[in-house]
Amino acid sequence: MPNPVIAMTDVVRRYGDRRVLGPLSLNLDPGECLAVTGPNGAGKSTLVRIAGGRELPDEGVVEVCSRTPNEFAREFRRNVSLLDEAAFYPDLTVREHLELIAVGHGCGAESRHVVTAALRRCRLVEHADLTPGRLSRGLQQLTLIATLLVRPNARLLILDEPERHLDAAARDSLTELLAEAKSAGSAILLATHHETLVDRLADMRLRIADGTARTDAPKGQR
Ligand SMILES: Nc1ncnc2c1ncn2[C@@H]1O[C@H](COP(=O)(O)OP(=O)(O)OP(=O)(O)O)[C@@H](O)[C@H]1O
């Protein structure tokens, strides 16, 4: 068996005296998708930030690709693609953002071609030479999603509500793209409020309520 992409054991996170997550244990293998669901404030984003190396747990052990997650470590950033809030450089166009990421992740001479394909796939061609600040929220979100396509070989996608602001057609494209990433062997940690996305992608579901978690199979697999 390959090592799990994510291994968490007895993870607890507190803010001050308040426990907002855990104790929580989970494993995620290559090519698997774990959907994390639960009401607002349940602790989904906290889990995402811990897996993404942005926050440390107060208790327990977390390993991503057999190492402690650390967003500052180059190897971690190569292996893990984390999408949460959209944040853009105010003076770079959509195309330039994607080119920057493609080059940064080693696409080299292929970058232009890879970026053009991502723009087409995410229906951003006519917006490619605008700055994201000029775009609607949905198109900004599609720009963020396009970044997944210009950094090949991520072993883990960590996605915090990737469906936000998307219309039905764009959600379908997102689902298709994530299904392809799974087939190619990427693991996906998907925090979401969208049941269709869970049914179509998830192998397991983690329901969080008030920080405590329960794992079950998504509806489509029961
Ligand atoms: N930096 C922080 N300091 C103190 N409390 C925080 C901090 N970040 C999050 N919390 C609290 O932790 C709890 C879990 O928040 P989290 O953002 O993980 O929930 P969530 O499930 O992602 O919610 P949503 O669906 O609304 O995005 C909430 O009660 C929140 O107020």
The ligand as an ORCA input file, in Angstrom:
! r2SCAN-3c Opt
* xyz 0 1
  N      -8.439     33.014     14.050
  C      -9.487     32.635     14.789
  N      -9.609     33.032     16.065
  C     -10.649     32.643     16.825
  N     -11.649     31.850     16.397
  C     -11.592     31.433     15.122
  C     -10.513     31.789     14.248
  N     -10.731     31.205     13.044
  C     -11.885     30.508     13.179
  N     -12.390     30.642     14.408
  C     -13.617     30.003     14.920
  O     -13.486     28.601     14.724
  C     -14.729     28.029     14.395
  C     -14.581     27.229     13.114
  O     -14.389     28.134     12.023
  P     -14.172     27.645     10.529
  O     -13.894     28.863      9.704
  O     -13.200     26.547     10.511
  O     -15.636     27.076     10.169
  P     -16.216     26.585      8.773
  O     -16.849     25.257      9.007
  O     -15.201     26.667      7.700
  O     -17.370     27.665      8.484
  P     -17.981     28.222      7.079
  O     -18.820     27.116      6.489
  O     -18.830     29.381      7.563
  O     -16.839     28.651      6.205
  C     -15.716     29.180     14.269
  O     -16.460     29.249     15.456
  C     -14.842     30.401     14.130
  O     -15.466     31.525     14.659
*
